[in-house]
Amino acid sequence: MDAPDSGVGGRRLAIRVTPDAERQLRGGHPWLYDASITSAPPDGRPGDLAVVFDARRRFLAIGLYDPASPIRVKVLHHGRPATIDATWWRDRVADARHLRAPLEADDATTGYRCVNGENDGLPGVVLDRYADTFVLKLYGEAWFAHLDALVDAVVAVWAPPRLVLRWSRSARAEAPIADGTTLVGAAPIAPVRFRENGLVFEADVVSGQKTGFFLDQRDNRARVRDRSVGRRVLDVFSFNGGFSVSAAAGGATLVHSVDISPVAIAAVGRHLALNAELASVRACRHEASVGDATEVMAALRDAGRRFDVVVVDPPSFASRREQVPGALRAYGRLTELAVALLEPGGTLVQASCTSRVSGDDLERVVTDAAARAGARLRAVTRTGHAVDHPVTFAEGHYLDAVFATVEPRR
């Protein structure tokens, strides 16, 4: 059954939902789960426009239909009917650009997120900028049918000198254009250089993780930089060295990077070299360990090593609800090891990018684990997302970090 004319163009599907889903949609939630749908056509295809009605056949929302995903409809628009056309796409991208105006005016930072998915009204869409190179990453097959319209909107709003297309793993096999294809400009032949808080980094925009770099920790890296003068810093799960380089630039006497990937550790060295024009970076001694984080931390502890700042920034430990207890145990174990490596009065920085673990849960786990290790936390500060990673719904919040001074218990 097609939806009646609701002022919305394109192939449309009429969707009915549960009363609870109606309430969620009226509140602006961007996801409609398959279990919340009470009526839908059997032949819906990825990318069809799903028009959601309430029990009285009034328009609630319109979004992209994805029959293979438990999030069956990713909502584009709530409230009154709207036409999803070229103007609509362009307006959404322009709204997102307006929020990033302060970053555009900052020459010290040329790497930032331009579109943050659902939080910018474009579910499953990430647009990151690395200087003159923009990377558009799309999640799910629902975007196949709307790729041209979205690219046209990005080009109209940003006029990118170079635009690279990336797909999520689930969409790559069937994608109409190969992952890593350059859509605008000349294809990159090397990692792309950009600046973050005045420091130089590289992003592998064609085949690197995410869009080539993790931009969401920019503000926390600046906080670590401010706390590093004259200090010894341990960077656990260092990846390509965002925290390591920031600490060195801030005046750390020693930075020790830990990652399980030798490729990532090699990238830390390259990024330090790219910033060697700074006297503080040249003066900083760099050590590195390739291996499992807990094993390396335990070995450093057993060797009597101590640091003034320990940064623990692990990958997500829980993609499903049933994995949360294990994730909390893992965070606690990392805290215990980090505390054992800190000098009295040292600074612990522990982050979580697990959306199913709240900031309250992270702080509780870190505090309890520190107590088990014979330490107490004071001057605890919690941080979240940077300005280019706005959050407009609960599930959109995934990044939390705890900054704390660690003291022995008396």
SVG drawing of the C-alpha trace seen along z (x, -y; Angstrom):
<svg xmlns="http://www.w3.org/2000/svg" viewBox="-8 -33 73 43">
<polyline fill="none" stroke="black" stroke-width="0.4" points="0.0,0.0 1.4,-3.4 0.9,-6.4 -1.7,-8.9 -0.4,-12.3 1.2,-14.0 3.2,-16.6 6.2,-14.3 7.8,-13.3 9.2,-9.9 8.1,-6.4 6.3,-6.3 5.3,-3.6 2.5,-4.1 3.7,-3.0 1.6,-2.6 3.2,-2.2 2.5,-1.4 1.3,-4.2 4.7,-4.2 6.4,-4.8 4.0,-7.6 5.0,-9.3 8.7,-8.8 8.3,-10.3 6.3,-13.3 9.2,-13.9 11.6,-14.0 13.3,-10.6 15.1,-9.7 14.8,-5.9 11.8,-3.7 12.4,0.0 10.9,2.9 9.2,4.1 7.3,0.8 5.7,1.1 2.2,2.4 1.5,2.0 3.8,1.7 3.8,2.8 5.6,6.1 7.6,4.9 9.5,2.0 12.9,1.5 16.1,-0.1 15.8,-3.9 12.0,-4.0 10.5,-7.0 8.5,-5.7 5.7,-8.0 4.6,-7.3 1.0,-8.0 -0.6,-8.0 -3.8,-6.1 -5.9,-8.9 -4.0,-8.9 -2.2,-12.1 1.4,-12.6 4.0,-11.9 7.3,-11.6 9.1,-10.6 12.3,-8.7 14.4,-6.2 13.2,-2.6 15.7,0.2 14.2,3.6 17.4,5.3 18.0,3.2 16.3,3.5 16.1,-0.3 13.6,0.0 13.1,-3.7 15.7,-6.4 13.7,-9.6 14.5,-12.6 11.7,-14.9 9.1,-15.2 6.0,-17.2 4.2,-18.6 4.6,-17.0 7.6,-18.2 8.9,-17.6 12.2,-15.6 13.7,-17.2 17.0,-19.0 16.1,-22.0 15.4,-19.9 18.8,-18.1 20.6,-21.3 19.0,-23.0 19.9,-20.2 23.6,-20.3 23.5,-24.1 22.1,-24.0 24.9,-21.7 27.5,-24.0 26.1,-26.9 26.7,-25.1 30.4,-24.7 31.0,-28.4 33.3,-28.9 35.5,-26.1 35.6,-27.4 37.1,-30.7 39.8,-28.8 42.9,-28.4 44.5,-26.3 42.0,-23.5 41.2,-22.3 40.0,-18.8 36.4,-18.6 33.0,-16.9 30.7,-18.7 27.6,-16.4 27.0,-14.2 24.4,-11.8 21.0,-11.8 22.2,-14.7 22.2,-16.9 19.0,-15.6 20.8,-13.3 20.7,-9.8 23.5,-7.5 25.5,-10.3 28.9,-11.5 30.8,-14.2 34.3,-15.0 36.7,-17.6 40.5,-17.3 41.7,-20.7 40.6,-20.7 39.5,-17.0 36.0,-16.1 35.0,-12.5 31.4,-11.4 30.7,-8.2 27.3,-6.5 25.8,-3.8 23.4,-1.4 21.9,-0.5 19.1,-3.0 21.5,-5.6 22.1,-4.0 18.9,-5.5 19.7,-9.0 23.4,-9.2 23.2,-11.6 20.9,-14.0 23.1,-14.0 26.3,-14.5 24.7,-17.4 23.8,-19.0 27.3,-18.6 28.8,-20.1 26.3,-23.0 26.9,-23.9 30.6,-23.2 32.1,-23.3 34.7,-20.8 37.9,-20.8 38.0,-17.0 35.3,-14.7 35.9,-11.0 33.1,-8.5 33.2,-5.8 30.7,-3.2 30.0,-1.3 31.1,2.4 27.5,3.6 26.9,1.6 30.2,2.0 29.5,5.3 26.4,4.0 27.3,0.3 26.9,-1.2 30.2,-3.0 33.3,-1.5 34.4,-2.4 37.2,-5.0 36.2,-6.5 37.0,-10.1 33.8,-11.9 35.2,-15.4 38.7,-16.5 41.9,-14.4 42.2,-11.2 44.6,-11.4 47.9,-9.5 49.0,-9.8 47.4,-10.5 45.9,-13.9 47.4,-16.4 45.3,-18.7 45.7,-20.8 44.2,-20.2 44.7,-22.9 47.8,-24.0 49.3,-20.5 49.7,-18.6 48.2,-15.1 47.5,-12.8 44.3,-11.0 44.1,-8.0 40.8,-9.0 40.7,-6.1 41.1,-3.1 41.6,-4.3 39.3,-3.6 36.1,-5.7 36.9,-8.5 40.7,-8.4 41.0,-9.9 39.1,-10.1 38.1,-13.8 35.8,-13.5 38.6,-13.7 39.9,-17.0 38.9,-19.0 40.1,-16.3 43.5,-16.2 43.7,-19.9 43.0,-19.4 45.7,-16.8 48.1,-19.1 47.4,-21.8 48.2,-19.2 51.4,-17.8 54.1,-20.4 57.1,-18.8 55.2,-15.5 55.6,-11.9 52.6,-10.7 51.3,-7.2 48.9,-7.0 47.1,-3.7 45.2,-2.7 47.2,-5.5 46.0,-4.6 47.9,-7.1 49.0,-9.4 46.5,-12.2 47.0,-12.3 50.7,-11.4 51.5,-14.3 49.3,-16.7 51.1,-15.8 54.5,-16.2 53.5,-19.6 52.3,-20.6 55.8,-20.1 55.8,-16.5 59.3,-15.2 58.3,-11.6 55.4,-10.1 54.9,-6.4 52.4,-5.2 50.7,-1.8 48.7,-0.1 48.2,3.4 48.8,2.3 52.4,1.8 50.9,-0.3 49.3,-2.6 52.5,-2.9 54.4,-3.8 51.8,-6.5 52.6,-8.0 56.2,-8.4 55.3,-10.0 53.0,-12.5 55.6,-13.4 58.0,-14.0 55.5,-16.2 55.4,-18.4 59.1,-18.5 59.2,-22.2 57.9,-22.7 60.8,-22.7 58.6,-20.9 58.0,-18.0 61.8,-17.8 62.6,-17.8 60.1,-15.1 61.4,-11.5 59.1,-9.0 58.7,-5.3 56.3,-2.8 54.9,0.6 53.1,2.8 50.8,5.2 47.6,5.9 46.9,2.9 46.3,4.7 49.4,6.9 51.6,3.9 50.2,1.9 50.7,4.9 54.3,5.3 55.0,1.6 53.6,1.7 55.6,4.8 58.7,3.0 58.1,0.2 57.3,-2.4 55.3,-5.4 53.8,-8.3 52.2,-11.7 49.4,-11.4 47.8,-8.2 45.3,-8.4 43.1,-5.4 41.0,-5.7 39.8,-2.3 37.6,-1.3 33.9,-0.6 33.4,2.5 29.7,3.0 27.7,2.8 24.8,4.7 23.1,4.4 24.1,7.8 27.8,6.8 27.5,3.9 28.4,5.8 31.6,7.1 32.4,3.6 32.1,2.2 34.4,4.9 36.9,4.0 36.8,0.3 37.3,1.2 40.3,3.4 41.9,0.6 41.3,-1.9 43.0,0.4 46.1,0.8 46.2,-2.9 46.0,-3.9 48.9,-1.6 51.0,-3.4 50.3,-6.9 52.4,-8.9 50.5,-10.3 48.7,-13.4 48.9,-12.3 46.1,-12.7 43.9,-9.9 42.1,-10.5 39.7,-7.7 37.3,-7.7 34.4,-5.6 33.0,-5.7 30.4,-3.1 27.0,-4.6 25.4,-2.0 27.6,-3.1 26.5,-6.4 28.8,-9.1 27.4,-8.3 28.2,-4.6 31.7,-5.4 32.4,-7.7 31.0,-5.2 33.1,-2.3 36.3,-4.4 35.8,-5.7 35.0,-2.2 37.9,-0.6 40.3,-3.3 39.1,-2.5 39.8,1.2 43.3,0.2 43.8,-1.8 43.3,-5.2 40.7,-8.0 39.8,-10.4 39.4,-14.2 38.9,-17.1 36.8,-14.9 35.7,-16.5 33.6,-14.9 33.7,-15.9 31.6,-14.9 31.3,-15.7 33.1,-18.5 31.0,-21.2 31.2,-19.6 29.7,-16.4 26.3,-17.7 23.9,-15.4 20.1,-15.8 18.8,-12.5 19.9,-10.2 21.4,-7.4 23.4,-10.0 25.6,-10.5 28.4,-8.0 31.6,-9.8 32.4,-10.5 35.7,-11.1 36.7,-11.4 39.6,-13.7 40.7,-13.1 43.5,-13.6 44.5,-10.3 45.6,-10.3 46.5,-7.3 44.0,-6.5 45.2,-7.3"/>
</svg>
